[in-house]
Amino acid sequence: MCGIVGYVGSQSALDVVMAGLKRLEYRGYDSAGVAVPADGGLAAARKAGKLVNLEKELTERPLPAGTTGIGHTRWATHGGPTDANAHPHLDNAGRVAVVHNGIIENFAALRGELAERGHELLSETDTEVVAHLLAEEFSVTADLAESMRLVCRRLEGAFTLVAVHADEPDVVVGARRNSPLVVGVGEGEAFLASDVAAFIAHTRSAIELGQDQVVELRRDGVTVTGFDGRPADVRSYHVDWDASAAEKGGYDYFMLKEIAEQPKAVADTLLGRIDASGALTLDEVRIPAAELRKVDKVVIVACGTAFHAGLIAKYAIEHWTRIPCEVELASEFRYRDPILDSTSLVIAISQSGETMDTLMALRHAREQGSKVLAICNTNGSTIPRESDAVLYTHAGPEVAVASTKAFLTQLVACYLVALYLGQVRGTKWGDEIQDVVRDLAQISGSVDRVLETMEPVRELARSLADKDTVLFLGRHVGYPVALEGALKLKELAYMHAEGFAAGELKHGPIALIEEDLPVVVVVPSPRGRSVLHDKIVSNIQEIRARGARTIVIAEEGDEAVVPYADHLVRIPVTPTLLQPLVATVPLQVFACELATARGNEVDQPRNLAKSVTVE
């Protein structure tokens, strides 16, 4: 949550920072602000609401020109989304400005100390205390980086901090603990941001920042130290996508673009997974095969959409490896004292690689001696760095808050991990693995075919814009798909939407069925598991008999559902375990179109941010 940008160079800092904030507004849009050291002082502007409000403010009351600056888009935690709570926050003398992502847990005690020393704090935020603490330390050290190190040693919680000072107008200093911050390095200029998307138009050379590190940016270079002041080792990397990948490309919304990019994202995630000998390979595996053969339990930890990917992965892992698999909400995981040891493999799924709940679950697992494998879309992020193995999803940037292509590529990655475990443990033969990989390779074309047939789904969504509730039913791997469909509708359309295992219908949820209630049913293939298919056809009949309006997603050639479907959505024939890769797509389109019909902001739904970096 929250987007941060910092810049030092020869360009107009305000132009660079504002452009970066536009790319990061998906991380928070409760308020926005900027600060620029100029003319011996420090100029700042901030406004509640979306970035356009700040742009208007800067047009009416321009800031002086400068070549150093910081900016922020906020997702509110401490204090409401007001002008006073917007970042940057300044000290009382107006000499230091700070932007912040995260939560400073001991801010109340620090605020009390500052008040006793005569400081006047003007906001409700935890961030403002940092500006005042930095001002105090700078009055002694006259060194912003050293002041930041001293302050950070007093802070508790998870935070990214970026600051500038009027007395060091050519310096930007950042600090990181448990919250994302990445450095961009250009010719005679340097950048700081929550996400590489903020500076990708200027440079694709990036530096990972580790835990408890402070970075000092100057035109002639970047210096990274620990909070203790010692030089820190860092890793440089090259971003493999360019600025155009983060643009809308002619689509009305990023979400529409990202839905359309799913065939390519799926194909890219599969590239290079089979080596010359025909064996399956992952990106970085630092777990010996002998240890993987000892694994007697797999635990998947994730949040939101990634959690639904994990629920689907459970079916594949248990079927292909015969290892028991649990799927846990990362936010609950470490608080219930889970049973883990060195024979447990924990799989952490996160699009951003910075999801705080998942990161904390990962660290708890490692403390218990378990190995961790990460599935992630962001190179250089914290979760892959702290894991023993990683499989990158290669989906490219995903800007819309509601996840689409990240979900499908997470599913592909989960299938690959399941096959890899089967390969290492000898529960799947090489030719069997290659057969499944070939099936996965066909999915890209299948998703393309689904997308070509979505106009009736859009029409249906528009016709339901005045509804208050939509229910979703599924069986087997269709159940997590139902949960994902309901989540998308909640996120985007702000409707009451729930997903149920169809077999649970008669155990309570059928009481919700009433005349003309839309119910989406994800139907398993009639091939192979025909018993499941027959049972869900019975479920459709049960709800239709009580007046429900049935919206049935079924594979091509399934004629048994036709008499009971008020609306029939066809998907290509797909192996049972892989069906979620095609069955989810109509639900994404449905939610996007329904939200649009209700006049909602599709890319930036209310109260949500793309990356949840606080617990």
DRENBA-818884 format. One record per residue (C-alpha): residue in one letter; chain; x, y, z. Coordinates in Angstrom, 1 decimal. Layout:
<nutis>
> a|A|X|Y|Z
...
</nutis>
This chain:
<nutis>
> m|A|0.0|0.0|0.0
> c|A|1.0|3.6|-0.6
> g|A|3.2|4.7|-3.5
> i|A|6.5|6.4|-2.9
> v|A|8.8|8.1|-5.4
> g|A|12.1|9.9|-4.9
> y|A|14.4|11.5|-7.5
> v|A|17.8|13.2|-7.7
> g|A|19.2|14.2|-11.1
> s|A|19.2|17.0|-13.6
> q|A|15.6|16.7|-14.8
> s|A|12.6|18.6|-13.3
> a|A|12.0|16.6|-10.1
> l|A|8.4|17.5|-10.0
> d|A|7.8|16.2|-13.5
> v|A|9.6|12.9|-12.7
> v|A|7.9|12.5|-9.4
> m|A|4.3|13.2|-10.7
> a|A|4.8|10.8|-13.6
> g|A|5.9|8.2|-11.1
> l|A|3.0|8.8|-8.9
> k|A|0.6|8.3|-11.8
> r|A|2.1|4.8|-12.3
> l|A|1.8|4.1|-8.6
> e|A|-1.7|5.4|-7.9
> y|A|-3.0|1.9|-7.8
> r|A|-1.1|1.5|-4.5
> g|A|-3.3|4.1|-2.8
> y|A|-5.5|7.0|-3.8
> d|A|-6.8|8.5|-0.6
> s|A|-4.5|11.5|-1.0
> a|A|-1.2|12.6|-2.7
> g|A|1.6|15.0|-2.2
> v|A|5.1|16.2|-3.2
> a|A|8.0|18.1|-1.7
> v|A|10.9|19.8|-3.5
> p|A|14.0|21.4|-1.9
> a|A|14.5|24.7|-3.8
> d|A|15.7|28.3|-3.3
> g|A|17.3|27.4|0.1
> g|A|14.0|26.1|1.5
> l|A|11.5|23.3|1.1
> a|A|8.3|23.6|-0.9
> a|A|5.5|21.0|-0.6
> a|A|1.9|20.5|-1.8
> r|A|-0.6|17.8|-0.8
> k|A|-4.3|17.2|-1.4
> a|A|-6.9|14.6|-0.2
> g|A|-8.4|12.4|-2.9
> k|A|-7.0|11.2|-6.1
> l|A|-3.9|12.4|-7.9
> v|A|-5.9|14.7|-10.1
> n|A|-6.6|16.9|-7.1
> l|A|-2.9|17.4|-6.5
> e|A|-2.4|18.1|-10.2
> k|A|-5.0|20.8|-10.0
> e|A|-3.4|22.3|-6.8
> l|A|0.0|22.4|-8.6
> t|A|-1.5|24.1|-11.6
> e|A|-3.1|26.8|-9.4
> r|A|-0.2|27.2|-7.0
> p|A|3.0|26.0|-8.7
> l|A|6.0|24.9|-6.7
> p|A|9.5|26.3|-7.4
> a|A|11.6|24.3|-9.8
> g|A|14.1|21.8|-8.4
> t|A|16.0|18.7|-9.4
> t|A|15.4|16.8|-6.2
> g|A|12.0|15.7|-4.9
> i|A|9.8|13.1|-3.3
> g|A|6.2|12.2|-3.7
> h|A|3.5|9.9|-2.2
> t|A|0.1|8.4|-2.9
> r|A|-1.7|7.3|0.3
> w|A|-3.8|4.4|1.4
> a|A|-5.0|5.7|4.8
> t|A|-4.0|3.8|8.0
> h|A|-3.5|6.4|10.8
> g|A|-6.0|9.2|10.3
> g|A|-8.6|9.8|7.6
> p|A|-8.0|10.8|4.0
> t|A|-7.7|14.6|4.6
> d|A|-5.3|17.3|3.5
> a|A|-3.8|17.5|6.9
> n|A|-3.0|13.7|7.0
> a|A|-1.7|13.6|3.4
> h|A|2.1|13.1|2.9
> p|A|4.7|14.6|2.8
> h|A|4.9|15.6|6.5
> l|A|7.2|18.3|7.6
> d|A|8.8|19.4|10.9
> n|A|7.7|22.6|12.5
> a|A|10.5|24.6|10.8
> g|A|9.5|23.3|7.4
> r|A|13.1|22.1|6.7
> v|A|12.6|18.3|6.4
> a|A|9.9|16.4|4.5
> v|A|9.0|12.7|4.9
> v|A|6.8|10.2|3.0
> h|A|6.0|6.8|4.5
> n|A|4.5|3.4|3.7
> g|A|3.7|1.1|6.6
> i|A|2.8|1.4|10.3
> i|A|5.1|2.7|13.1
> e|A|3.8|0.8|16.0
> n|A|5.4|2.9|18.8
> f|A|4.4|6.2|17.3
> a|A|2.1|7.2|20.3
> a|A|5.0|7.0|22.7
> l|A|7.3|8.9|20.3
> r|A|4.6|11.5|19.8
> g|A|4.3|12.0|23.5
> e|A|8.0|12.5|23.9
> l|A|8.0|15.1|21.1
> a|A|5.1|17.0|22.6
> e|A|7.0|17.2|25.9
> r|A|9.9|18.7|24.0
> g|A|7.7|21.4|22.5
> h|A|7.0|20.0|19.1
> e|A|3.6|20.8|17.6
> l|A|2.2|17.8|15.6
> l|A|-0.6|18.8|13.2
> s|A|-1.9|15.5|11.8
> e|A|-3.3|12.2|13.1
> t|A|-0.7|10.2|11.3
> d|A|2.2|8.0|12.7
> t|A|4.4|9.4|9.9
> e|A|4.6|13.0|11.2
> v|A|6.7|11.9|14.2
> v|A|9.5|10.8|11.9
> a|A|9.8|14.3|10.4
> h|A|10.2|15.8|13.8
> l|A|12.6|13.1|15.0
> l|A|14.7|13.6|11.8
> a|A|14.8|17.4|12.4
> e|A|16.1|16.8|15.9
> e|A|18.8|14.4|14.8
> f|A|19.8|16.6|11.8
> s|A|20.4|19.6|14.2
> v|A|23.1|17.5|15.7
> t|A|24.5|15.4|12.8
> a|A|23.9|17.8|9.8
> d|A|23.7|14.5|7.8
> l|A|20.4|13.3|6.6
> a|A|21.5|9.7|6.1
> e|A|23.0|9.4|9.5
> s|A|19.9|11.1|11.0
> m|A|17.7|8.5|9.3
> r|A|19.8|5.7|10.7
> l|A|19.5|7.0|14.2
> v|A|15.7|7.5|13.9
> c|A|15.1|4.1|12.4
> r|A|16.8|2.4|15.3
> r|A|14.1|3.9|17.5
> l|A|11.1|2.9|15.3
> e|A|9.1|-0.3|15.8
> g|A|6.9|-1.8|13.1
> a|A|7.0|-2.1|9.3
> f|A|8.0|1.0|7.3
> t|A|9.5|2.5|4.2
> l|A|10.6|6.1|4.7
> v|A|11.9|8.6|2.2
> a|A|13.1|12.1|3.2
> v|A|14.6|15.3|1.9
> h|A|16.1|18.3|3.8
> a|A|16.4|21.9|2.7
> d|A|20.0|21.9|3.9
> e|A|21.0|19.0|1.7
> p|A|19.1|19.9|-1.5
> d|A|20.8|17.3|-3.7
> v|A|20.2|14.3|-1.5
> v|A|17.3|11.9|-1.1
> v|A|17.5|9.3|1.7
> g|A|15.3|6.2|2.1
> a|A|15.0|3.5|4.7
> r|A|13.3|0.1|4.5
> r|A|12.0|-2.4|7.0
> n|A|9.4|-5.0|6.0
> s|A|8.0|-2.7|3.3
> p|A|8.9|-2.4|-0.4
> l|A|11.5|0.1|-1.7
> v|A|13.6|-0.3|-4.8
> v|A|16.4|1.9|-6.3
> g|A|16.7|2.9|-9.9
> v|A|20.1|3.9|-11.3
> g|A|20.4|6.1|-14.4
> e|A|23.1|8.3|-16.0
> g|A|23.7|11.2|-13.5
> e|A|20.4|10.5|-11.8
> a|A|18.9|8.1|-9.3
> f|A|15.4|7.1|-8.2
> l|A|13.6|5.5|-5.3
> a|A|10.1|4.0|-5.5
> s|A|7.7|1.4|-4.1
> d|A|7.7|-0.3|-7.5
> v|A|10.0|-0.2|-10.5
> a|A|7.0|1.0|-12.6
> a|A|7.6|4.5|-11.2
> f|A|10.9|4.9|-12.9
> i|A|10.8|2.4|-15.8
> a|A|10.5|5.2|-18.3
> h|A|13.9|6.5|-17.3
> t|A|16.0|3.4|-16.4
> r|A|15.6|-0.4|-16.3
> s|A|18.6|-0.8|-14.0
> a|A|17.5|-1.5|-10.4
> i|A|19.0|-2.3|-7.0
> e|A|17.3|-4.5|-4.4
> l|A|17.2|-3.0|-0.9
> g|A|17.4|-5.5|2.0
> q|A|15.9|-5.5|5.4
> d|A|16.9|-2.7|7.8
> q|A|18.9|-0.7|5.2
> v|A|19.2|3.0|4.5
> v|A|20.0|4.3|1.0
> e|A|21.4|7.7|0.1
> l|A|20.8|9.0|-3.4
> r|A|23.0|11.6|-5.1
> r|A|23.5|12.4|-8.8
> d|A|26.9|10.7|-8.8
> g|A|25.9|7.4|-7.1
> v|A|24.0|5.5|-4.5
> t|A|25.2|4.4|-1.0
> v|A|23.5|1.7|1.0
> t|A|24.2|0.9|4.7
> g|A|22.5|-1.0|7.4
> f|A|20.7|0.8|10.2
> d|A|24.0|0.4|12.2
> g|A|25.9|2.4|9.6
> r|A|27.9|-0.5|8.1
> p|A|28.2|-0.8|4.3
> a|A|25.6|-3.2|3.0
> d|A|25.8|-5.7|0.2
> v|A|23.2|-5.1|-2.6
> r|A|22.2|-6.9|-5.7
> s|A|21.6|-5.2|-9.0
> y|A|19.2|-6.5|-11.6
> h|A|17.7|-5.6|-14.9
> v|A|13.9|-5.0|-15.3
> d|A|12.7|-7.2|-18.3
> w|A|9.7|-5.0|-19.3
> d|A|9.5|-1.4|-20.4
> a|A|7.2|1.6|-19.8
> s|A|4.7|0.6|-22.5
> a|A|3.9|-2.6|-20.6
> a|A|2.5|-0.4|-17.7
> e|A|0.3|1.7|-20.0
> k|A|-3.3|1.1|-20.9
> g|A|-2.6|0.5|-24.6
> g|A|-5.9|1.8|-25.8
> y|A|-8.1|0.0|-23.3
> d|A|-10.5|2.0|-21.1
> y|A|-9.1|0.3|-18.0
> f|A|-6.0|-1.5|-16.9
> m|A|-8.1|-4.4|-15.9
> l|A|-9.5|-4.9|-19.4
> k|A|-5.9|-4.7|-20.8
> e|A|-4.7|-7.2|-18.2
> i|A|-7.6|-9.6|-18.9
> a|A|-6.7|-9.4|-22.6
> e|A|-3.0|-10.1|-21.8
> q|A|-3.7|-13.4|-20.1
> p|A|-3.0|-15.7|-23.0
> k|A|0.5|-14.2|-23.3
> a|A|1.1|-14.2|-19.6
> v|A|0.2|-17.9|-19.3
> a|A|2.5|-18.7|-22.3
> d|A|5.4|-16.6|-20.8
> t|A|5.1|-18.3|-17.5
> l|A|5.6|-21.7|-19.2
> l|A|8.6|-20.6|-21.2
> g|A|11.8|-22.6|-20.6
> r|A|10.4|-24.9|-18.0
> i|A|11.6|-28.1|-19.7
> d|A|15.3|-28.6|-20.1
> a|A|17.3|-30.4|-22.8
> s|A|16.9|-33.7|-21.0
> g|A|13.1|-33.3|-20.8
> a|A|13.1|-32.6|-17.1
> l|A|11.0|-29.8|-15.5
> t|A|13.0|-26.9|-14.0
> l|A|12.0|-23.9|-11.8
> d|A|13.7|-20.5|-11.6
> e|A|15.8|-20.7|-8.4
> v|A|15.7|-23.9|-6.2
> r|A|18.1|-23.9|-3.3
> i|A|16.5|-27.0|-1.7
> p|A|18.3|-30.3|-2.3
> a|A|16.2|-33.0|-4.0
> a|A|17.0|-35.2|-1.0
> e|A|15.2|-32.8|1.3
> l|A|12.2|-32.5|-1.0
> r|A|11.9|-36.3|-1.0
> k|A|11.6|-36.1|2.8
> v|A|8.7|-33.6|2.7
> d|A|5.6|-35.1|4.4
> k|A|3.4|-32.1|4.3
> v|A|2.9|-29.1|2.1
> v|A|1.4|-25.9|3.5
> i|A|0.3|-23.0|1.1
> v|A|0.0|-19.5|2.6
> a|A|-1.5|-16.7|0.7
> c|A|-4.2|-13.9|0.9
> g|A|-7.1|-13.0|-1.3
> t|A|-7.0|-14.1|-4.9
> a|A|-3.6|-15.8|-4.2
> f|A|-5.3|-17.9|-1.5
> h|A|-7.9|-19.1|-4.1
> a|A|-5.0|-20.1|-6.4
> g|A|-3.6|-22.1|-3.4
> l|A|-6.9|-23.9|-2.9
> i|A|-6.8|-25.1|-6.5
> a|A|-3.1|-26.0|-6.1
> k|A|-4.1|-28.4|-3.2
> y|A|-6.0|-30.6|-5.6
> a|A|-3.1|-30.8|-8.0
> i|A|-0.4|-31.3|-5.4
> e|A|-2.2|-34.1|-3.6
> h|A|-3.3|-35.8|-6.8
> w|A|0.2|-35.7|-8.5
> t|A|2.4|-36.2|-5.4
> r|A|0.3|-37.9|-2.8
> i|A|1.6|-35.5|-0.2
> p|A|-1.0|-34.0|2.2
> c|A|-1.5|-30.3|1.5
> e|A|-3.0|-27.6|3.7
> v|A|-4.0|-24.1|2.5
> e|A|-3.9|-21.3|5.0
> l|A|-4.9|-17.7|5.1
> a|A|-1.5|-16.0|5.7
> s|A|-3.1|-13.5|8.0
> e|A|-4.2|-16.2|10.4
> f|A|-1.3|-18.6|9.9
> r|A|1.3|-17.8|12.6
> y|A|-1.3|-16.8|15.2
> r|A|-2.8|-20.3|15.5
> d|A|0.6|-22.0|16.3
> p|A|0.7|-24.2|13.2
> i|A|2.5|-27.6|13.3
> l|A|5.7|-27.2|11.2
> d|A|9.1|-28.8|11.1
> s|A|12.0|-29.5|8.7
> t|A|9.9|-32.0|6.7
> s|A|7.2|-29.3|6.0
> l|A|7.4|-27.4|2.7
> v|A|5.7|-24.0|2.8
> i|A|4.6|-22.4|-0.5
> a|A|4.1|-18.6|-0.3
> i|A|2.1|-17.1|-3.1
> s|A|2.2|-13.3|-3.6
> q|A|1.9|-11.2|-6.8
> s|A|3.9|-8.3|-5.4
> g|A|6.3|-10.3|-3.2
> e|A|5.6|-7.7|-0.5
> t|A|2.3|-8.9|1.0
> m|A|3.0|-8.4|4.7
> d|A|0.7|-11.2|6.0
> t|A|2.4|-13.7|3.7
> l|A|5.9|-12.4|4.5
> m|A|5.3|-12.8|8.2
> a|A|3.9|-16.3|7.7
> l|A|7.0|-17.1|5.6
> r|A|9.3|-15.9|8.4
> h|A|7.4|-17.9|11.0
> a|A|7.7|-21.1|8.8
> r|A|11.5|-20.6|8.5
> e|A|11.8|-20.1|12.2
> q|A|10.2|-23.6|12.6
> g|A|12.8|-25.1|10.3
> s|A|10.6|-25.4|7.3
> k|A|11.7|-24.8|3.7
> v|A|9.8|-22.1|1.8
> l|A|9.1|-21.9|-2.0
> a|A|7.8|-18.6|-3.3
> i|A|5.5|-18.1|-6.3
> c|A|5.8|-14.4|-7.2
> n|A|5.5|-12.0|-10.1
> t|A|8.0|-9.4|-8.9
> n|A|11.7|-9.9|-9.3
> g|A|13.8|-8.7|-6.4
> s|A|10.9|-8.4|-4.0
> t|A|11.2|-9.5|-0.3
> i|A|9.3|-12.8|-0.4
> p|A|11.4|-14.4|-3.1
> r|A|14.6|-13.1|-1.5
> e|A|13.7|-14.7|1.8
> s|A|12.6|-18.0|0.4
> d|A|14.6|-21.1|-0.3
> a|A|13.2|-21.5|-3.8
> v|A|11.2|-19.3|-6.2
> l|A|9.1|-19.6|-9.3
> y|A|8.4|-16.3|-11.1
> t|A|5.1|-16.0|-12.9
> h|A|6.3|-13.6|-15.7
> a|A|2.9|-11.9|-16.0
> g|A|4.4|-8.4|-16.4
> p|A|3.1|-5.5|-14.5
> e|A|-0.4|-5.7|-13.1
> v|A|-1.8|-2.3|-12.3
> a|A|-5.5|-2.9|-11.7
> v|A|-6.3|-3.6|-8.1
> a|A|-8.5|-6.6|-8.9
> s|A|-6.1|-9.4|-9.9
> t|A|-6.6|-11.2|-13.2
> k|A|-3.5|-12.3|-15.1
> a|A|-1.6|-12.6|-11.9
> f|A|-4.2|-15.2|-10.8
> l|A|-4.0|-17.3|-13.9
> t|A|-0.2|-17.3|-13.9
> q|A|-0.2|-18.2|-10.2
> l|A|-2.3|-21.2|-11.1
> v|A|0.2|-22.2|-13.9
> a|A|3.0|-21.8|-11.4
> c|A|1.2|-23.9|-8.8
> y|A|0.7|-26.7|-11.4
> l|A|4.4|-26.5|-12.3
> v|A|5.4|-26.8|-8.6
> a|A|3.1|-29.8|-8.1
> l|A|4.7|-31.5|-11.2
> y|A|8.2|-30.6|-10.0
> l|A|7.5|-32.2|-6.6
> g|A|6.1|-35.3|-8.5
> q|A|9.2|-35.4|-10.6
> v|A|11.6|-35.2|-7.6
> r|A|9.7|-37.7|-5.5
> g|A|9.1|-40.1|-8.4
> t|A|5.3|-40.0|-8.3
> k|A|5.1|-38.8|-11.9
> w|A|7.0|-40.2|-14.8
> g|A|8.8|-37.8|-17.2
> d|A|6.4|-38.5|-20.0
> e|A|3.4|-37.9|-17.7
> i|A|4.9|-34.5|-16.7
> q|A|5.5|-33.6|-20.3
> d|A|1.9|-34.5|-21.2
> v|A|0.6|-32.1|-18.5
> v|A|3.0|-29.3|-19.6
> r|A|1.7|-29.8|-23.2
> d|A|-1.9|-29.5|-21.9
> l|A|-0.8|-26.3|-20.1
> a|A|0.7|-25.0|-23.3
> q|A|-2.7|-25.3|-25.0
> i|A|-4.4|-23.2|-22.3
> s|A|-3.1|-19.9|-23.8
> g|A|-5.1|-20.6|-27.0
> s|A|-8.1|-21.7|-24.9
> v|A|-8.2|-18.5|-23.0
> d|A|-8.0|-16.6|-26.3
> r|A|-11.1|-18.5|-27.5
> v|A|-12.9|-17.6|-24.3
> l|A|-12.1|-13.9|-24.7
> e|A|-13.4|-13.9|-28.2
> t|A|-16.9|-15.1|-27.0
> m|A|-17.5|-12.7|-24.1
> e|A|-20.0|-10.2|-25.5
> p|A|-23.0|-12.2|-24.2
> v|A|-21.4|-12.2|-20.8
> r|A|-21.0|-8.5|-20.9
> e|A|-24.6|-8.1|-22.0
> l|A|-25.7|-10.3|-19.1
> a|A|-23.6|-8.3|-16.7
> r|A|-25.2|-5.0|-17.8
> s|A|-28.7|-6.5|-17.4
> l|A|-27.9|-7.4|-13.7
> a|A|-26.6|-3.9|-12.7
> d|A|-29.5|-3.3|-10.4
> k|A|-29.2|-6.6|-8.5
> d|A|-28.0|-6.6|-4.9
> t|A|-26.8|-10.2|-4.7
> v|A|-25.1|-12.8|-6.8
> l|A|-24.2|-16.3|-5.6
> f|A|-21.6|-18.6|-7.0
> l|A|-21.5|-22.4|-6.8
> g|A|-18.8|-24.9|-7.7
> r|A|-17.5|-28.4|-7.0
> h|A|-14.0|-29.8|-6.9
> v|A|-11.6|-27.2|-8.4
> g|A|-14.7|-25.3|-9.4
> y|A|-15.3|-24.4|-5.8
> p|A|-12.2|-22.1|-5.5
> v|A|-13.3|-20.6|-8.9
> a|A|-16.7|-19.8|-7.3
> l|A|-14.9|-18.1|-4.4
> e|A|-12.7|-16.1|-6.8
> g|A|-15.8|-15.0|-8.9
> a|A|-17.5|-13.8|-5.8
> l|A|-14.4|-11.9|-4.6
> k|A|-14.1|-10.1|-8.0
> l|A|-17.7|-9.0|-7.7
> k|A|-17.3|-7.8|-4.2
> e|A|-14.1|-5.9|-5.1
> l|A|-15.4|-4.2|-8.2
> a|A|-19.3|-4.0|-8.0
> y|A|-19.6|-3.6|-4.3
> m|A|-22.3|-6.2|-4.2
> h|A|-23.1|-9.0|-1.8
> a|A|-21.5|-12.0|-3.5
> e|A|-20.7|-15.4|-2.0
> g|A|-19.1|-18.5|-3.3
> f|A|-20.2|-21.9|-2.0
> a|A|-19.2|-25.5|-2.5
> a|A|-22.3|-26.8|-4.3
> g|A|-22.5|-29.9|-2.0
> e|A|-23.0|-27.5|0.9
> l|A|-26.1|-26.0|-0.7
> k|A|-28.6|-28.1|1.3
> h|A|-26.7|-27.4|4.5
> g|A|-27.9|-23.8|4.7
> p|A|-27.1|-21.6|1.7
> i|A|-30.2|-22.8|-0.2
> a|A|-32.2|-20.6|2.2
> l|A|-30.8|-17.6|0.3
> i|A|-32.4|-18.7|-3.0
> e|A|-35.3|-16.6|-4.0
> e|A|-37.1|-15.6|-7.2
> d|A|-34.8|-14.2|-9.9
> l|A|-31.7|-14.4|-7.7
> p|A|-28.7|-14.7|-10.1
> v|A|-26.6|-17.8|-9.3
> v|A|-23.4|-18.6|-11.3
> v|A|-22.6|-22.3|-11.4
> v|A|-19.2|-23.6|-12.5
> v|A|-19.8|-27.1|-13.9
> p|A|-17.1|-29.7|-13.9
> s|A|-16.5|-31.7|-17.0
> p|A|-18.8|-34.6|-17.7
> r|A|-15.6|-36.6|-18.7
> g|A|-13.7|-38.5|-16.1
> r|A|-15.5|-37.3|-12.9
> s|A|-19.1|-37.8|-14.2
> v|A|-20.4|-38.3|-10.6
> l|A|-19.4|-34.7|-9.7
> h|A|-21.0|-33.5|-12.9
> d|A|-24.3|-35.3|-12.2
> k|A|-24.4|-34.0|-8.7
> i|A|-23.9|-30.3|-9.8
> v|A|-26.6|-30.7|-12.5
> s|A|-28.9|-31.8|-9.6
> n|A|-27.9|-28.7|-7.7
> i|A|-28.8|-26.5|-10.6
> q|A|-32.2|-28.1|-10.8
> e|A|-32.7|-27.5|-7.0
> i|A|-32.0|-23.8|-7.2
> r|A|-33.9|-23.3|-10.4
> a|A|-36.9|-25.0|-8.9
> r|A|-36.8|-22.2|-6.2
> g|A|-36.8|-19.4|-8.8
> a|A|-33.1|-18.8|-9.2
> r|A|-31.8|-17.3|-12.4
> t|A|-29.1|-19.8|-13.4
> i|A|-25.9|-18.7|-15.1
> v|A|-24.1|-21.9|-16.1
> i|A|-20.4|-22.1|-17.1
> a|A|-19.9|-25.4|-18.8
> e|A|-17.5|-26.9|-21.3
> e|A|-18.3|-27.3|-25.0
> g|A|-20.3|-30.4|-25.7
> d|A|-21.9|-30.6|-22.3
> e|A|-25.6|-30.9|-23.2
> a|A|-26.9|-32.2|-19.9
> v|A|-26.9|-28.6|-18.5
> v|A|-28.8|-27.0|-21.3
> p|A|-32.3|-27.5|-20.0
> y|A|-31.5|-26.0|-16.7
> a|A|-29.4|-22.9|-17.8
> d|A|-31.1|-19.6|-18.1
> h|A|-27.8|-18.3|-19.4
> l|A|-25.1|-20.7|-20.8
> v|A|-21.4|-19.7|-21.0
> r|A|-19.3|-22.2|-22.9
> i|A|-15.6|-22.8|-22.2
> p|A|-13.2|-25.0|-24.2
> v|A|-12.7|-28.7|-23.2
> t|A|-9.9|-28.8|-20.7
> p|A|-8.4|-31.4|-18.4
> t|A|-10.3|-31.4|-15.1
> l|A|-7.5|-30.0|-12.9
> l|A|-6.7|-27.3|-15.4
> q|A|-10.3|-26.1|-15.9
> p|A|-10.0|-23.1|-13.5
> l|A|-7.6|-21.5|-16.1
> v|A|-10.5|-21.1|-18.5
> a|A|-13.5|-21.1|-16.2
> t|A|-12.2|-18.0|-14.2
> v|A|-12.0|-15.8|-17.3
> p|A|-15.8|-15.2|-17.9
> l|A|-16.1|-14.3|-14.2
> q|A|-13.4|-11.7|-14.5
> v|A|-15.2|-10.2|-17.6
> f|A|-18.5|-10.4|-15.8
> a|A|-17.3|-8.5|-12.7
> c|A|-15.6|-5.8|-14.7
> e|A|-18.6|-5.2|-16.9
> l|A|-21.0|-5.2|-14.1
> a|A|-18.9|-2.7|-12.1
> t|A|-18.7|-0.5|-15.2
> a|A|-22.5|-0.6|-15.6
> r|A|-22.9|0.5|-12.0
> g|A|-20.6|3.4|-12.6
> n|A|-17.8|2.2|-10.3
> e|A|-14.1|2.9|-10.7
> v|A|-12.8|-0.4|-12.1
> d|A|-9.0|0.0|-11.7
> q|A|-9.2|1.7|-8.3
> p|A|-12.1|0.2|-6.2
> r|A|-13.0|2.0|-3.0
> n|A|-11.0|1.2|0.1
> l|A|-8.6|-1.1|-1.7
> a|A|-5.0|-1.0|-2.7
> k|A|-3.0|-3.3|-5.0
> s|A|-0.3|-4.4|-2.6
> v|A|-1.1|-4.9|1.1
> t|A|2.1|-4.1|2.9
> v|A|0.8|-3.7|6.4
> e|A|-0.8|-6.3|8.7
</nutis>
